[in-house]
Amino acid sequence: MPKMNNGRDFIQWLEPDMSIKILTHLDDPSDIVRASSVSSAWHRFVIEHGLCKQLCLKWFPEISSATHIIEVKTMIEPVKLSIDDSTEWERLKRDHRVYAFLARGLTPYIRNDCISDPISASSTDNYPDESIQNTLDARDRVGHRALYWSSKGESDPSVPEALIYKLVAKFCVVTEIHVQPFQAYFQYGLPIYSPEAVRFRMGYPRSPLNLHADIRHALLAAHSWMDDEFVWTYTSPEFPMAQENFLHKFKLPEPVICIGGILQVELLGRVQRQEMDGLYYICVSHVQVVGQPLLPPFDIEVLGTSGICSLKYNPETQSCMSSTQSTEGEASTPSRLRTFTERLLQLLGNGAADDESDGEEPSA
């Protein structure tokens, strides 16, 4: 176990507030889970003070609207009882377990294809040939057929457009969004129909979203999805876009948890007028979301149309995960704990070499 120079556990030596401050300065929420495995005293300290939840909220503040936790068949209600009360202790342990799995789920494995389905476009010039569906294909043509989405033409270049997508999970950590404008290689002068700027919003529908094939086709054809049908939990800054034919990569100021799995790409301002009709268009070849869907045990349940949502955790889904992953995780625990110990001692300003000279492994 990590010790201070006087041989005492620092959590016992320091005041609780200082210990909490140190532990919440760790680099990764998963580290707090490892901290709870150091000893029984650390395990109880981490659970009593809700440190898993604190660190998750510190690094991903967008999750705060989903902190009302629901376990399958068990509602975890907030109760005000003393820490010694068994009911409160069970609630704290359950909270810890859920946020521990959430912290594990937040361990990055980045993918570039976090979009699963298109939902709607604010307009389409020639549906279905120029449908939003085309933006999920990284190619700009297949054979002689061009692949892109095109807006309706407008005489006013300030008229915006919007594309709405469903992500691969209702809970995704998004770091970047990529947008490629379409270059009309079949028109004189090879014009690029980019917007002046883009902005992104993330959230969830106020009522359940049924994307059965027939319903999805009807939604794409109707162009009827409006802002008030969604709860937007995040709106990005406005990013300018150059009128150039490449995949523009927009890195968000900080990683964002998309609660509900809905992304809106706002296309602001038109720069290219079509020669044949004199109208301004926006055309997009490809949209890509870079991020990380969380683990299968988590889901989002929307409570009516109030805009309130709940985080749902299904331990049975977690138990079905590969036993191979579990075995590999156990095998690497000692090295992870040693790394964690060294970093923690650095935070305390003590040398790791002297404190680990006894050669003891932290107890699980």
LUMDOBA-216396 format. One record per residue (C-alpha): residue number from 1; x, y, z; residue in one letter. Coordinates in Angstrom, 1 decimal. Layout:
<sites>
nr|x|y|z|rest
NUM|X|Y|Z|A
...
</sites>
This chain:
<sites>
nr|x|y|z|rest
1|0.0|0.0|0.0|M
2|1.3|3.5|-0.7|P
3|2.5|5.2|2.5|K
4|3.7|8.6|3.6|M
5|7.3|9.0|4.8|N
6|6.2|8.4|8.4|N
7|4.8|5.0|7.4|G
8|1.1|5.9|7.5|R
9|-1.5|5.7|4.8|D
10|-1.9|9.2|3.5|F
11|-5.7|9.0|3.6|I
12|-5.5|8.3|7.3|Q
13|-2.8|11.0|7.8|W
14|-4.5|13.8|5.9|L
15|-7.8|15.4|6.4|E
16|-10.6|13.9|4.2|P
17|-11.0|17.2|2.2|D
18|-7.3|17.1|1.2|M
19|-7.5|13.4|0.3|S
20|-10.5|14.0|-1.9|I
21|-8.8|17.0|-3.6|K
22|-5.8|14.8|-4.4|I
23|-7.8|11.9|-5.7|L
24|-10.0|14.1|-7.9|T
25|-6.9|15.4|-9.6|H
26|-6.2|12.1|-11.2|L
27|-5.9|12.0|-15.0|D
28|-8.5|9.4|-15.8|D
29|-11.8|8.5|-14.2|P
30|-10.7|4.8|-14.4|S
31|-7.9|5.6|-12.0|D
32|-10.4|6.2|-9.2|I
33|-11.7|2.6|-9.7|V
34|-8.1|1.4|-9.4|R
35|-7.7|3.5|-6.3|A
36|-10.7|1.7|-4.7|S
37|-8.8|-1.6|-5.1|S
38|-5.7|-0.5|-3.2|V
39|-7.1|-1.5|0.2|S
40|-10.4|-1.9|2.1|S
41|-9.9|1.5|3.7|A
42|-9.4|3.2|0.3|W
43|-12.4|1.2|-1.1|H
44|-14.7|2.6|1.6|R
45|-13.3|6.1|1.3|F
46|-13.9|6.2|-2.4|V
47|-17.4|4.9|-2.1|I
48|-18.4|7.1|0.9|E
49|-17.4|10.3|-0.9|H
50|-18.8|9.4|-4.3|G
51|-15.4|9.9|-6.0|L
52|-16.2|7.9|-9.1|C
53|-19.2|10.2|-9.8|K
54|-17.2|13.3|-8.9|Q
55|-14.4|12.5|-11.4|L
56|-16.8|11.5|-14.1|C
57|-18.7|14.8|-13.7|L
58|-15.4|16.8|-13.6|K
59|-14.1|15.4|-16.9|W
60|-17.5|15.2|-18.6|F
61|-19.9|17.8|-17.2|P
62|-22.5|17.1|-19.9|E
63|-23.4|13.9|-18.0|I
64|-24.9|16.0|-15.2|S
65|-28.3|15.9|-16.8|S
66|-28.3|12.0|-16.6|A
67|-27.1|11.5|-13.0|T
68|-30.4|10.2|-11.8|H
69|-29.4|6.6|-12.0|I
70|-31.7|3.7|-12.7|I
71|-30.7|0.1|-12.3|E
72|-32.8|-2.5|-14.1|V
73|-35.8|-3.3|-11.9|K
74|-34.5|-1.0|-9.1|T
75|-34.9|2.7|-8.9|M
76|-32.1|4.3|-6.9|I
77|-33.8|7.1|-5.1|E
78|-31.9|9.9|-3.3|P
79|-32.2|9.3|0.4|V
80|-30.9|11.4|3.3|K
81|-29.7|8.9|5.9|L
82|-26.5|8.7|7.9|S
83|-23.5|7.1|6.4|I
84|-23.7|4.2|8.8|D
85|-27.2|3.3|7.7|D
86|-27.2|0.1|5.6|S
87|-29.7|1.4|3.1|T
88|-27.6|4.5|2.4|E
89|-24.5|2.4|2.2|W
90|-26.1|0.1|-0.3|E
91|-27.2|3.1|-2.4|R
92|-23.6|4.5|-2.3|L
93|-22.2|1.1|-3.4|K
94|-24.7|0.9|-6.3|R
95|-23.8|4.4|-7.4|D
96|-20.1|3.5|-7.2|H
97|-20.7|0.4|-9.2|R
98|-22.6|2.2|-12.0|V
99|-20.0|5.1|-12.2|Y
100|-17.2|2.6|-12.0|A
101|-18.5|0.9|-15.1|F
102|-19.1|4.2|-16.7|L
103|-15.5|5.2|-16.0|A
104|-14.4|2.0|-17.6|R
105|-16.7|2.8|-20.6|G
106|-15.0|6.2|-20.9|L
107|-11.6|4.6|-21.5|T
108|-10.9|5.8|-25.1|P
109|-11.2|3.7|-28.1|Y
110|-11.7|6.2|-30.8|I
111|-13.7|5.4|-33.9|R
112|-14.5|7.6|-36.9|N
113|-17.9|6.2|-37.8|D
114|-20.2|7.1|-34.9|C
115|-23.1|7.9|-37.1|I
116|-25.6|5.0|-37.7|S
117|-28.5|6.5|-39.6|D
118|-29.6|9.8|-41.1|P
119|-32.9|11.2|-39.7|I
120|-33.7|14.2|-41.7|S
121|-32.4|17.2|-43.7|A
122|-34.0|20.6|-43.6|S
123|-34.4|20.5|-47.4|S
124|-33.3|18.4|-50.4|T
125|-33.1|19.6|-53.9|D
126|-33.6|16.3|-55.7|N
127|-34.9|13.6|-53.4|Y
128|-33.8|10.7|-53.2|P
129|-30.9|11.1|-55.6|D
130|-29.4|13.9|-53.5|E
131|-30.5|12.5|-50.1|S
132|-28.7|13.0|-46.8|I
133|-28.2|9.2|-46.9|Q
134|-25.4|9.8|-49.4|N
135|-23.3|11.7|-46.8|T
136|-22.6|8.4|-44.9|L
137|-20.5|7.2|-47.8|D
138|-16.9|8.5|-47.8|A
139|-16.8|8.4|-51.6|R
140|-18.1|11.3|-53.7|D
141|-19.2|9.1|-56.6|R
142|-19.9|5.4|-57.4|V
143|-19.3|4.8|-61.1|G
144|-21.0|7.7|-62.9|H
145|-23.3|8.5|-60.0|R
146|-22.4|11.4|-57.7|A
147|-22.9|10.9|-54.0|L
148|-23.8|14.0|-52.1|Y
149|-26.7|15.9|-50.3|W
150|-27.9|19.1|-51.8|S
151|-30.1|21.8|-50.3|S
152|-32.9|23.6|-52.1|K
153|-31.7|26.6|-54.0|G
154|-32.2|30.0|-52.3|E
155|-31.9|33.6|-53.6|S
156|-30.9|34.7|-50.1|D
157|-27.4|33.4|-49.2|P
158|-28.0|33.7|-45.5|S
159|-30.7|30.9|-45.3|V
160|-29.3|28.1|-43.2|P
161|-29.7|24.3|-43.5|E
162|-29.5|21.5|-41.1|A
163|-28.7|17.7|-41.2|L
164|-29.8|15.4|-38.4|I
165|-28.3|12.1|-37.6|Y
166|-28.7|9.2|-35.2|K
167|-25.4|8.0|-33.6|L
168|-24.5|4.4|-32.9|V
169|-25.4|4.7|-29.3|A
170|-27.6|6.9|-27.1|K
171|-24.5|7.7|-25.1|F
172|-21.4|8.8|-27.0|C
173|-18.3|10.8|-26.2|V
174|-17.7|13.0|-29.2|V
175|-14.3|14.7|-29.8|T
176|-14.4|15.8|-33.5|E
177|-16.9|16.2|-36.3|I
178|-15.8|16.1|-39.9|H
179|-17.7|17.7|-42.9|V
180|-16.7|17.6|-46.5|Q
181|-18.4|20.0|-49.0|P
182|-19.2|18.7|-52.4|F
183|-17.4|19.8|-55.5|Q
184|-19.6|19.6|-58.6|A
185|-17.1|18.0|-61.0|Y
186|-19.8|17.9|-63.7|F
187|-20.3|21.7|-63.7|Q
188|-18.3|24.4|-65.5|Y
189|-15.5|25.8|-63.2|G
190|-15.8|22.8|-60.7|L
191|-17.7|24.9|-58.1|P
192|-17.6|23.9|-54.4|I
193|-20.9|24.3|-52.6|Y
194|-19.6|24.7|-49.0|S
195|-21.4|26.7|-46.2|P
196|-19.7|29.7|-44.7|E
197|-19.6|28.0|-41.3|A
198|-20.9|25.0|-39.3|V
199|-22.2|24.5|-35.8|R
200|-23.2|21.3|-34.0|F
201|-25.9|20.4|-31.5|R
202|-26.3|17.2|-29.6|M
203|-29.3|15.8|-27.7|G
204|-32.2|13.4|-27.7|Y
205|-35.8|13.3|-29.0|P
206|-38.6|14.3|-26.7|R
207|-40.6|11.2|-27.7|S
208|-39.2|7.8|-28.7|P
209|-37.6|7.7|-32.1|L
210|-38.8|4.8|-34.3|N
211|-36.5|4.4|-37.3|L
212|-38.1|1.5|-39.0|H
213|-37.2|1.5|-42.7|A
214|-40.6|2.7|-43.9|D
215|-40.7|5.4|-41.2|I
216|-37.2|6.6|-41.8|R
217|-37.9|6.9|-45.5|H
218|-41.0|9.0|-44.8|A
219|-39.0|11.2|-42.4|L
220|-36.2|11.8|-45.0|L
221|-38.8|12.6|-47.7|A
222|-40.9|15.0|-45.5|A
223|-38.1|17.3|-44.2|H
224|-40.3|18.0|-41.2|S
225|-38.1|17.6|-38.1|W
226|-38.1|20.8|-36.1|M
227|-35.9|22.0|-33.2|D
228|-38.7|21.7|-30.6|D
229|-38.9|18.0|-31.2|E
230|-35.5|17.6|-29.6|F
231|-33.8|18.4|-26.3|V
232|-30.4|19.9|-27.1|W
233|-27.9|19.3|-24.3|T
234|-24.9|20.8|-26.1|Y
235|-24.3|23.5|-28.7|T
236|-20.8|24.0|-30.2|S
237|-19.1|27.2|-31.1|P
238|-19.5|28.3|-34.7|E
239|-16.6|27.1|-37.0|F
240|-15.8|28.8|-40.2|P
241|-15.4|26.6|-43.3|M
242|-13.1|27.2|-46.2|A
243|-14.4|26.7|-49.7|Q
244|-12.1|23.9|-50.4|E
245|-12.6|20.3|-51.4|N
246|-11.4|18.2|-48.5|F
247|-12.7|16.7|-45.3|L
248|-12.8|19.6|-42.8|H
249|-12.0|18.5|-39.3|K
250|-13.6|20.4|-36.5|F
251|-12.3|19.5|-33.0|K
252|-14.6|20.4|-30.2|L
253|-13.2|22.6|-27.4|P
254|-13.5|19.6|-25.1|E
255|-14.9|16.1|-25.4|P
256|-18.7|16.1|-25.2|V
257|-21.0|13.4|-24.0|I
258|-23.9|13.2|-26.4|C
259|-26.8|12.2|-24.2|I
260|-29.5|10.6|-26.4|G
261|-27.4|10.0|-29.5|G
262|-28.8|12.7|-31.8|I
263|-26.5|15.1|-33.8|L
264|-27.5|18.1|-35.7|Q
265|-25.1|19.7|-38.2|V
266|-26.1|23.3|-38.8|E
267|-24.8|24.7|-42.1|L
268|-24.7|28.5|-41.9|L
269|-24.5|30.8|-44.9|G
270|-24.1|30.0|-48.6|R
271|-21.1|31.0|-50.7|V
272|-21.7|29.3|-54.1|Q
273|-24.3|30.4|-56.7|R
274|-25.3|27.9|-59.4|Q
275|-24.9|29.4|-62.8|E
276|-27.9|27.8|-64.5|M
277|-30.5|29.2|-62.1|D
278|-28.7|32.0|-60.1|G
279|-29.6|30.4|-56.8|L
280|-27.3|29.6|-53.8|Y
281|-26.9|26.0|-52.7|Y
282|-25.1|24.0|-50.0|I
283|-23.9|20.5|-50.9|C
284|-22.3|18.1|-48.5|V
285|-20.4|15.0|-49.7|S
286|-19.5|13.4|-46.3|H
287|-20.1|13.8|-42.6|V
288|-18.2|11.9|-40.0|Q
289|-18.3|11.8|-36.2|V
290|-15.2|10.9|-34.2|V
291|-15.8|9.6|-30.8|G
292|-16.5|6.7|-28.5|Q
293|-19.8|5.0|-27.8|P
294|-20.0|3.8|-24.3|L
295|-20.3|0.2|-23.2|L
296|-23.5|-1.9|-23.8|P
297|-24.7|-1.9|-20.2|P
298|-25.7|1.8|-20.5|F
299|-28.8|3.3|-22.0|D
300|-30.8|6.5|-21.8|I
301|-34.5|6.6|-20.9|E
302|-36.4|9.8|-21.7|V
303|-39.0|10.6|-19.0|L
304|-41.9|11.9|-21.0|G
305|-41.6|15.2|-22.9|T
306|-40.2|17.1|-19.9|S
307|-36.7|17.1|-21.1|G
308|-35.5|15.0|-18.2|I
309|-33.6|11.8|-18.9|C
310|-32.2|8.9|-16.8|S
311|-29.1|6.8|-17.1|L
312|-30.0|3.2|-17.2|K
313|-27.6|0.4|-16.3|Y
314|-28.2|-3.2|-17.0|N
315|-25.7|-5.5|-15.2|P
316|-26.9|-8.5|-17.1|E
317|-25.5|-7.0|-20.3|T
318|-22.1|-6.5|-18.7|Q
319|-22.1|-10.1|-17.4|S
320|-22.5|-11.3|-21.1|C
321|-19.3|-9.6|-22.2|M
322|-16.3|-11.8|-23.1|S
323|-14.6|-13.6|-20.3|S
324|-11.4|-13.2|-22.2|T
325|-11.6|-9.4|-21.7|Q
326|-12.1|-10.0|-18.0|S
327|-9.1|-12.4|-17.8|T
328|-6.9|-9.9|-19.6|E
329|-8.0|-7.1|-17.3|G
330|-7.1|-9.1|-14.2|E
331|-3.7|-10.0|-15.6|A
332|-2.8|-6.3|-16.1|S
333|-4.1|-5.1|-12.7|T
334|-0.8|-5.2|-10.7|P
335|1.0|-3.1|-13.3|S
336|-1.9|-0.6|-13.6|R
337|-1.9|-0.3|-9.8|L
338|1.8|0.3|-9.7|R
339|1.5|3.0|-12.3|T
340|-1.3|4.6|-10.4|F
341|0.7|4.4|-7.2|T
342|3.6|6.2|-8.7|E
343|1.5|9.0|-10.2|R
344|-0.3|9.4|-6.9|L
345|2.9|9.7|-5.0|L
346|4.1|12.3|-7.5|Q
347|1.0|14.3|-6.8|L
348|1.9|14.2|-3.1|L
349|5.4|15.4|-3.8|G
350|7.1|12.2|-2.6|N
351|9.6|9.9|-4.4|G
352|8.0|6.6|-5.4|A
353|11.3|4.7|-5.1|A
354|11.7|5.1|-1.3|D
355|8.0|4.4|-0.6|D
356|7.9|1.2|-2.6|E
357|11.2|-0.2|-1.3|S
358|9.4|-2.8|0.8|D
359|8.3|-4.4|-2.4|G
360|4.7|-4.9|-1.3|E
361|2.0|-5.0|-3.9|E
362|-1.2|-3.0|-3.1|P
363|-3.9|-5.3|-1.8|S
364|-7.0|-5.7|-3.9|A
</sites>
